Amino acid sequence: MSAPRVTTAPKVVAVTESSPAALSGLRSGDELLSLNGRSPRDVIEYSLLVDEPELDLVVRRRGAPEPFAVRVRKEPGEPLGIEVSSAVFDRVRTCDNHCEFCFIHQLPKGMRRSLSMKDDDYRLSFLYGNFTTLTRFTEMDLERVLTERLSPLFVSIHATDPDVRAGLLRNRRGATSLRWLGALLDGGIEVHGQVVVCPGRNDGAVLEDTLAGVLDRFPGLATVACVPLGVSTFSHEDAMRPHTTDEAAAVCDLVARWQQTFLQAIGRRMVFAADEYYLMAERPFPPAASYEGFPQHENGLGMARAFEAAFGGDEHAALGVRPGFFAAVDGAPAAGYRAPRHDPVDPSGPDERARPVAILTGEYGARVLAPLVDSLGRTDIRLVPVANHFFGGNIGVSGLLTGTDLSAVLADQPEGHRYLLPDSCLSEGRFLDDLTPADLPRPVEVVATDGLSLRRALEAPAGARVTGPARVPVTLGVAR
């Protein structure tokens, strides 16, 4: 007999005013013990249950002597009107790989516990675009994905050679788990792949073999991203090191060759190199059109070109694939890297256009922004690159900036200037080191990380609230 499934009840954290939930008396803090007699294992199953026009709920409320019944009537498909506290009510499937390149193992001690949680759960791949290796995937999971059409999913490939992949993951199941990728593609599921390229391990001839394996075995993949290894000063893996300039250039060249091969074979480029490779290789970014709609924009593929287009006034610049996350699943919390970045708050100070403006950004971001700012021909705008001493190593992306490093830089900046900060380095108003913008020595204006929002902020008077297009917050080169 199998062990009983451990499931916690969905907990209500917000109720929309005048919604069916509000009219039925549901409150924040209520626990939903059952919905039409069933206890959902995750928010995906929950969303299917609450789609019914009549709901019989069993509710546990703090202070109530015992659970009680609530009946909800609503239109078919009408949202229930609540947000629950987590996306998964049974246990999140944690990752049992021991990858040398895992960024979570490169975090300093003392950071908040949620940052060290490694998941390998296909449900979080569907909901939030997290990458999964499929080493914990099962026949039952495949049946559910195909039946409920949980698409798109995001899969970490790293290598198609079984022995190389098992070695990279330090998990013998890594040698066989890509069979599930084939089954997903055969079932019509949209899947985006990723290869974290580690110098001396899966670059060069191994990367050639991997892309040949993709064309041979997985031509139905939507995209494959080649992203560079990030190495912090806290890495304990001697074999893991940053790319050299020549190695980065070799990846750019290899990807360009294989794009032509894929174009000839299947009519699309399939594989793309992350923007960081072109920065490391000191190469120009490919033309915007070559990214075919920026399908993995938020994974750093074509982000610079999309930013450039939006900065130039293109309000329809593509922002990439929209995973099946909370926007499409009623009630799911906005969590992880897709949590709200920062509530827009009007900075204090005089409403004067003439104040000098400083754009805070990572070292890579400064190289992208420099020509865009220069094109404005204004002498009152300057870039302030912030080196990442907190993580060290080759970490130079804006999304991993911390309050500690920003504070050190801002302390030497003049008072009275406007300081623009990209929201990609914040999650629910906090930096990775748990500081907040209020802890910084100078007031900052948090701006959505897209070109249009930055352009509007530069053109707006100080103190004006600037909003960007509806979007998923993005972070170039975040831990993969």
Backbone hydrogen bonds, N-H to C=O, Kabsch-Sander energy under -0.5 kcal/mol:
donor,donor_aa,acceptor,acceptor_aa,energy
7,T,5,R,-0.7
8,T,89,F,-2.8
12,V,30,D,-3.1
13,V,83,E,-3.2
14,A,83,E,-1.2
16,T,81,G,-3.3
19,S,16,T,-1.8
21,A,80,L,-2.3
23,L,19,S,-2.7
24,S,20,P,-1.3
25,G,22,A,-1.5
26,L,21,A,-2.3
29,G,12,V,-3.1
30,D,27,R,-1.9
31,E,60,R,-2.6
32,L,10,P,-2.9
33,L,31,E,-1.0
33,L,58,V,-2.3
34,S,58,V,-1.1
35,L,38,R,-3.0
36,N,56,D,-2.6
37,G,56,D,-0.6
38,R,35,L,-1.5
43,V,87,A,-3.0
46,Y,42,D,-2.3
47,S,43,V,-2.2
48,L,44,I,-1.3
49,L,45,E,-1.9
50,V,46,Y,-2.5
51,D,48,L,-0.6
52,E,49,L,-1.4
55,L,72,V,-2.8
57,L,55,L,-0.7
57,L,70,V,-3.4
58,V,34,S,-1.8
59,V,57,L,-0.5
59,V,68,F,-3.2
60,R,31,E,-2.6
61,R,59,V,-0.5
64,A,61,R,-2.2
68,F,59,V,-2.4
70,V,57,L,-2.4
72,V,55,L,-2.8
74,K,53,P,-2.5
77,G,51,D,-1.7
78,E,75,E,-2.2
83,E,14,A,-2.2
84,V,331,G,-2.6
85,S,11,K,-1.8
89,F,41,R,-2.1
90,D,41,R,-2.0
91,R,6,V,-0.5
94,T,92,V,-1.0
95,C,118,K,-1.7
98,H,169,L,-3.0
100,E,168,L,-0.8
102,C,99,C,-1.0
105,H,102,C,-0.6
106,Q,103,F,-1.7
107,L,104,I,-1.2
111,M,108,P,-0.8
115,L,112,R,-1.6
116,S,113,R,-1.6
117,M,114,S,-0.9
118,K,116,S,-0.7
119,D,117,M,-0.6
120,D,93,R,-3.4
122,Y,120,D,-0.5
124,L,121,D,-0.7
125,S,121,D,-1.4
126,F,122,Y,-2.1
127,L,123,R,-2.6
128,Y,124,L,-2.3
129,G,125,S,-1.4
130,N,124,L,-1.4
132,T,154,F,-2.3
137,F,134,L,-1.1
142,L,138,T,-2.3
143,E,139,E,-2.5
144,R,140,M,-2.1
145,V,141,D,-2.8
146,L,142,L,-2.5
147,T,143,E,-2.4
148,E,144,R,-3.0
149,R,145,V,-0.8
150,L,145,V,-1.7
151,S,149,R,-1.5
153,L,190,E,-2.3
155,V,192,H,-2.6
156,S,132,T,-2.2
157,I,155,V,-0.6
157,I,194,Q,-3.0
158,H,194,Q,-1.3
159,A,157,I,-2.3
165,R,161,D,-2.8
166,A,162,P,-2.5
167,G,163,D,-2.1
168,L,164,V,-2.4
169,L,165,R,-2.4
170,R,166,A,-1.3
171,N,166,A,-1.8
174,G,171,N,-2.0
175,A,172,R,-1.4
176,T,173,R,-1.2
177,S,173,R,-2.0
179,R,176,T,-1.8
180,W,177,S,-1.6
182,G,178,L,-1.6
183,A,179,R,-1.8
184,L,180,W,-2.5
185,L,181,L,-2.3
186,D,182,G,-2.5
187,G,183,A,-1.5
188,G,185,L,-1.6
189,I,184,L,-2.4
192,H,153,L,-2.3
193,G,223,T,-3.2
194,Q,155,V,-1.4
195,V,225,A,-3.2
197,V,195,V,-0.8
197,V,227,V,-2.8
198,C,196,V,-0.6
201,R,198,C,-2.4
202,N,198,C,-1.8
203,D,198,C,-0.6
206,V,203,D,-1.6
207,L,203,D,-0.7
208,E,204,G,-2.1
209,D,205,A,-2.4
210,T,206,V,-2.4
211,L,207,L,-2.4
212,A,208,E,-2.2
213,G,209,D,-2.3
214,V,210,T,-2.1
215,L,211,L,-2.2
216,D,212,A,-2.1
217,R,213,G,-3.2
218,F,213,G,-0.6
218,F,214,V,-1.9
221,L,218,F,-1.9
222,A,191,V,-2.9
223,T,191,V,-0.7
224,V,270,M,-2.5
225,A,193,G,-2.0
226,C,272,F,-2.9
227,V,195,V,-2.5
227,V,225,A,-0.7
229,L,197,V,-1.3
233,T,391,F,-2.9
235,S,232,S,-1.5
238,D,236,H,-0.8
240,M,237,E,-1.2
241,R,239,A,-0.6
248,A,244,T,-2.3
249,A,245,T,-2.3
250,A,246,D,-2.1
251,V,247,E,-1.8
252,C,248,A,-2.1
253,D,249,A,-2.4
254,L,250,A,-2.5
255,V,251,V,-2.7
256,A,252,C,-2.1
257,R,253,D,-2.2
258,W,254,L,-2.4
259,Q,255,V,-2.2
260,Q,256,A,-1.4
261,T,257,R,-1.7
262,F,258,W,-2.9
263,L,259,Q,-2.5
264,Q,260,Q,-2.1
265,A,261,T,-2.1
266,I,262,F,-3.4
267,G,262,F,-0.9
267,G,263,L,-1.0
268,R,262,F,-0.8
271,V,269,R,-3.3
272,F,224,V,-2.3
274,A,226,C,-2.5
275,D,300,G,-3.3
277,Y,274,A,-1.6
278,Y,274,A,-0.7
278,Y,275,D,-0.6
279,L,275,D,-1.8
280,M,276,E,-3.0
281,A,277,Y,-2.5
282,E,279,L,-0.7
283,R,278,Y,-2.9
290,S,287,P,-1.2
291,Y,288,A,-1.7
292,E,289,A,-1.5
294,F,291,Y,-0.5
297,H,294,F,-1.4
299,N,296,Q,-1.5
300,G,297,H,-2.0
301,L,296,Q,-1.7
302,G,300,G,-0.8
306,A,302,G,-2.5
307,F,303,M,-2.6
308,E,304,A,-2.5
309,A,305,R,-2.4
310,A,306,A,-2.4
311,F,307,F,-2.8
312,G,308,E,-1.7
313,G,310,A,-1.7
314,D,309,A,-2.3
315,E,313,G,-1.2
317,A,314,D,-1.5
320,G,293,G,-0.5
321,V,295,P,-1.1
324,G,126,F,-0.8
328,A,325,F,-2.4
329,V,325,F,-0.5
329,V,326,F,-0.5
330,D,328,A,-0.6
332,A,329,V,-1.6
335,A,333,P,-1.1
338,R,335,A,-1.7
339,A,336,G,-1.8
352,E,350,P,-1.6
355,R,352,E,-0.9
357,V,380,D,-3.3
358,A,418,R,-3.0
359,I,382,R,-2.5
360,L,358,A,-0.7
360,L,420,L,-2.8
361,T,384,V,-1.6
363,E,386,V,-0.5
364,Y,396,G,-2.6
365,G,396,G,-0.6
366,A,362,G,-2.1
367,R,363,E,-1.0
367,R,364,Y,-0.5
368,V,364,Y,-1.4
369,L,365,G,-2.7
370,A,366,A,-2.1
372,L,368,V,-0.6
373,V,369,L,-2.8
374,D,370,A,-2.4
375,S,371,P,-1.5
376,L,373,V,-1.3
377,G,374,D,-1.4
378,R,373,V,-0.6
382,R,357,V,-2.3
384,V,359,I,-2.9
386,V,361,T,-2.6
387,A,385,P,-0.6
389,H,387,A,-1.4
392,G,388,N,-1.7
394,N,231,V,-1.9
395,I,392,G,-1.6
396,G,394,N,-0.7
400,L,397,V,-1.2
401,L,398,S,-1.7
406,L,402,T,-2.2
407,S,403,G,-2.6
408,A,404,T,-1.7
409,V,405,D,-1.7
410,L,406,L,-3.0
411,A,407,S,-2.0
412,D,409,V,-1.3
413,Q,410,L,-1.8
417,H,414,P,-0.7
418,R,356,P,-2.8
420,L,358,A,-2.8
420,L,418,R,-0.5
421,L,445,E,-2.8
423,D,447,V,-2.4
425,C,422,P,-1.2
426,L,423,D,-2.0
427,S,430,R,-2.2
428,E,340,P,-3.4
429,G,341,R,-3.3
430,R,427,S,-1.2
431,F,435,L,-3.0
432,L,401,L,-0.6
434,D,431,F,-2.0
439,D,436,T,-1.9
440,L,437,P,-1.3
445,E,419,Y,-3.2
446,V,444,V,-0.6
447,V,421,L,-3.0
450,D,448,A,-2.2
454,L,450,D,-2.0
455,R,451,G,-2.4
456,R,452,L,-2.4
457,A,453,S,-2.3
458,L,454,L,-2.3
459,E,455,R,-1.5
460,A,456,R,-1.3
464,A,461,P,-1.9
475,T,298,E,-0.6
477,G,475,T,-0.6
478,V,475,T,-1.1
